[in-house]
Every structure is written in structure tokens, then in C-alpha cells.
Amino acid sequence: MSSPRLASPRKARLALAAGGLAAILGLGAALYGVAGGGNGGACPLGPAAAARVAPLARGEVAALQVDPRPKPAPAITFTGPDGQPRTLADLKGRTVLLNLWATWCAPCKAEMPALDRLQAALGGQDFEVVALNLDTRNPDRPPRWMQENGIARLAYYADPAGRALPALQQGGDVVGLPTTFLIDRDGCGIGVMKGPAEWASEDALRLVRAALGRG
């Protein structure tokens, strides 16, 4: 039988060890919630939006890769319609379809009319198609091409300095053009489309409405 005087220190050591383990587990859970797992701190609404969108990535938008654990979109800088510097953070509060395009990219130009129709159908205070032009030469050419081809609803966003593309490529999602990101109102990436899509199709409209939380 153990001596009462020996049992007490032993129990104390066990209690201390258990407390330390609980603290470690608690810290790990906290870090997982913020930096991994569901991104509970940075992207609180992202998992729910992704869950709504995932079943609708089909048909004309079947190639959309939905991230069940959305992460903040990369911090990129570009110019807005007024020629002033903008960032994705400036667009927080609305769901964004960020499309990367260039005049030297034939598939990009082919899908621009559909993106224009999508903006006409759903664009507003809570949603915008941000078609970001990546041409770094002949700055007058992209807006002239848009005008000549009847692209009237999309605002002109550009990256003539060539800074946005390298930042987006670091994440591994951009391997060619066009590439399109679906970003929720908190600035978190819900999904990415590598290649062109028919963005004015009923499939695309249903998917974007789901991202917006519209039934």
C-alpha cells in the first residue's frame, strides 16, 4: 500500500502533467481554428459559402475548383476605372468574380461577352465581375478592344505594372489565362476556374447566386 505522504506528490505531478497537456491541446485547437481547419478567424463565412457553391459546380462551370476551407485572397494592387490604385481589400463587402485576361489571350477575349452579361444580370452593391487586364504594353489597346467589342458593363481594371500576376501565381492557382477567382464578401477565395467558362449560362448564374446566398 502506498504511503499517504508519497501518494500526494505523485498525484500533484500527474495533475500538473494533465494540465500541461490540456494547455497544449487547447493552444493547438486555437491555432487550428485560426490558421488551418475552417479558418474560423480569417474567413468565418467562407466554409458556408463554399458548401452552397460546391454542388452547383456543374455543367458550364463544372471545372470550378471549390475550396471547402477558404483562405484570404492574396493582397494584390492594380488600377481601378478611375486610374487610381486599388486592392482586393477595397472590394470587401461584396462578392467578387476576379477574372484575369489579356488582349493577347484568345480564350480570354472569347469569354468576355459572357462576363459582361453576368455583370449586367447580377452586378450591383453585393456583386461585381472584376475583369483585371494584364497587358503591360500599349495601355490604350485593352479599353479600345472592350469598346470595339461591345463590352459595356464591365469596369476597366488593369495591372500595367505587372505586379498582380506574380502575386497570384505564388499560390499555385494561376497556370495560364484566363483564370477566374470567386471571392466572398470577406475577401476569401471560395473557388478558382482555370480556363474559360460560359459565365452567362444558367449554370453560372445559379452558382453565383448561391455564393451570394440567394436561393
Secondary structure, 3 states (H helix, E strand, C coil): CCCHHHHHHHHHHHHHHHHHHHHHHHHHHHHHHHHCCCCCCCCCCHHHHHHHHHHHCCHHHCCCEEEEEEEECCCCEEECCCCCEEEHHHHCCCEEEEEEECCCCHHHHHHHHHHHHHHHHHCECCEEEEEEECCCCCCCHHHHHHHHCCCCCCCCEECCCCCHHHHHHCCCCCCCCCEEEEECCCCEEEEEEECCCCCCCHHHHHHHHHHHCCC
